[in-house]
Amino acid sequence: MEKALYTAKATAEGGRSGKVSSSDGTLDLNLSMPKSLGGKEEAGATNPEQLFAAGYSACFDSALHLVAQKERKKIESKVTAEVSIGKDGESFGLAVKLNVGINGVTQEEADDLVEKAHQVCPYSKATRGNIDVQLSAELM
């Protein structure tokens, strides 16, 4: 990275059953481990996978609109990220499915825009080669 334009700062305490907060106080969330991972899954609490899915979907949607704007395409879109955690040998790994709903273009154009957004999105760049990311574009 040439120059940082923004730095987010968050602190976690207590791991997956603790809490997480941002330095500016915007986020102040309780964490709860999902039942499928052996936790209690408490109401009103989130987990790292939900937080990652929220960040990735928002970032990818922005990248998609940037690419569409450069190609002079007016679109409406909705990105849903499914972040899975599972066993990966002796440790754990992540996988992501990005389901992109898009209006204003043909299916071929939608597929092209989604692939180009995947090349531009900082989250996609960070995960490339590290976790499996599957892309799906569907006209809304």
HUVEN-V57692 format. One record per backbone hydrogen bond with DSSP energy under -1.0 kcal/mol. NH is the residue of the N-H (numbers start at 0). CO is the residue of the C=O. E is the energy in kcal/mol with one decimal. If there is no record, write none. Layout:
NH/CO/E, NH/CO/E
This chain:
10/20/-3.0, 12/18/-2.6, 16/13/-1.4, 17/14/-1.7, 18/12/-2.6, 19/28/-2.7, 20/10/-2.2, 21/26/-2.1, 22/8/-2.8, 24/21/-1.6, 28/19/-3.0, 30/17/-3.1, 31/45/-2.5, 36/33/-1.7, 37/34/-2.2, 38/33/-2.2, 40/32/-1.9, 44/41/-1.6, 45/29/-2.5, 50/46/-2.0, 51/47/-2.5, 52/48/-2.5, 53/49/-2.3, 54/50/-2.2, 55/51/-2.9, 56/52/-2.4, 57/53/-2.0, 58/54/-2.4, 59/55/-2.8, 60/56/-2.1, 61/57/-1.8, 62/58/-2.3, 63/59/-2.6, 64/60/-2.0, 65/61/-2.1, 66/62/-2.4, 67/63/-2.5, 68/64/-2.4, 69/65/-2.1, 70/66/-1.5, 71/68/-1.6, 72/67/-3.0, 75/102/-1.4, 77/100/-2.3, 79/98/-2.7, 81/96/-2.8, 83/94/-3.1, 85/92/-2.2, 87/90/-2.7, 90/87/-1.5, 92/85/-2.9, 94/83/-1.9, 95/131/-2.9, 96/81/-2.0, 97/133/-3.2, 98/79/-3.0, 99/135/-3.6, 100/77/-3.2, 101/137/-2.2, 102/75/-2.7, 109/105/-2.6, 110/106/-2.6, 111/107/-1.9, 112/108/-2.8, 113/109/-2.5, 114/110/-2.1, 115/111/-2.4, 116/112/-2.6, 117/113/-1.9, 119/115/-1.1, 120/116/-3.0, 124/120/-2.4, 125/121/-2.3, 126/122/-1.8, 127/123/-1.6, 129/126/-2.8, 130/126/-2.0, 133/95/-2.8, 135/97/-2.1, 137/99/-2.9, 139/101/-1.8
